[in-house]
């Protein structure tokens, strides 16, 4: 998928390239996302990996993940059901514990 095809997506480079060296335990993409979010004073950063989330929170960023976005979309009426989307993510290799799936579906009134 070519992200440049979407007008609402803006691709930016981080200003302080050396700062990603402080995130030795993260992959480059996550480190750059955290640095860019802090540089641009972002309202929110989307991260799913727990270590990336830890670093982002430590940097003072507000964090959500894919599940958080889906729950919010359901609450706003943008999607009607979470379960099929969660199962599709799971089928595509995204790992969720069964207890997490149960909690999410309870929150979304889909049990």
C-alpha positions in Angstrom: 0.0 0.0 0.0 1.4 3.4 -1.0 0.7 5.8 1.9 1.5 8.7 -0.2 -1.7 8.1 -2.1 -3.7 9.2 0.9 -3.9 13.0 1.2 -4.6 12.9 4.9 -1.3 11.0 5.7 1.7 13.2 6.1 5.1 11.6 6.2 7.6 13.5 8.3 11.2 12.9 9.3 12.5 13.3 12.8 14.8 16.3 13.4 17.1 14.8 16.0 18.4 11.6 14.4 20.8 10.9 17.2 18.0 10.7 19.8 16.9 7.3 18.5 20.2 5.8 19.8 18.7 6.1 23.4 16.1 3.5 22.5 18.5 0.5 22.2 15.8 -2.0 23.0 13.3 -0.8 20.4 13.2 -1.3 16.7 14.0 1.7 14.6 10.4 2.4 13.6 9.1 2.5 17.1 12.0 4.6 18.3 11.5 7.1 15.5 7.7 7.2 16.1 8.3 8.1 19.8 10.9 10.8 18.9 8.7 12.3 16.2 5.7 12.3 18.6 7.7 14.2 21.2 9.2 16.6 18.6 5.8 17.4 17.2 4.0 17.5 20.6 1.5 14.9 19.3 -1.7 14.4 21.2 -1.5 10.6 20.9 0.8 7.9 19.7 -0.4 4.5 18.4 1.8 1.6 19.6 1.0 -2.0 20.3 4.3 -3.4 21.7 4.5 -3.1 25.5 8.1 -2.0 25.5 7.4 0.8 23.0 4.4 1.8 25.1 6.6 1.9 28.2 9.1 4.2 26.6 6.3 6.5 25.1 4.6 6.8 28.5 8.0 7.5 30.1 8.5 10.3 27.5 5.2 11.8 28.6 3.1 10.7 25.6 -0.5 9.5 25.7 -0.6 6.0 24.2 -3.2 3.9 22.6 -3.1 0.7 20.5 -4.9 -0.9 17.7 -7.5 -2.3 20.1 -8.0 1.2 21.6 -8.7 2.6 18.2 -11.2 -0.1 17.4 -13.0 0.3 20.7 -13.3 4.0 20.1 -14.5 3.5 16.6 -17.3 1.2 17.9 -18.3 3.7 20.6 -18.5 6.4 17.9 -20.6 4.2 15.6 -17.9 4.0 12.9 -18.0 0.2 13.1 -20.7 -2.1 14.2 -18.7 -5.0 15.7 -15.3 -5.5 17.1 -15.2 -9.3 17.1 -14.8 -9.9 13.4 -12.0 -7.3 13.2 -10.2 -8.8 16.2 -10.5 -12.3 14.7 -9.2 -11.0 11.4 -6.2 -9.4 13.1 -5.6 -12.7 14.9 -5.8 -14.6 11.7 -3.2 -12.3 10.2 -0.7 -13.1 13.0 -1.4 -10.4 15.6 -1.3 -12.1 19.0 -4.0 -11.4 21.6 -4.5 -13.5 24.8 -7.9 -15.1 25.1 -8.5 -13.2 28.3 -7.8 -9.9 26.6 -10.2 -10.7 23.8 -12.9 -11.6 26.3 -12.3 -8.3 28.2 -12.4 -6.2 25.0 -15.6 -7.9 23.9 -17.2 -7.3 27.4 -16.2 -3.6 27.2 -17.8 -3.4 23.8 -21.0 -5.3 24.9 -20.4 -8.1 22.5 -20.4 -11.1 24.9 
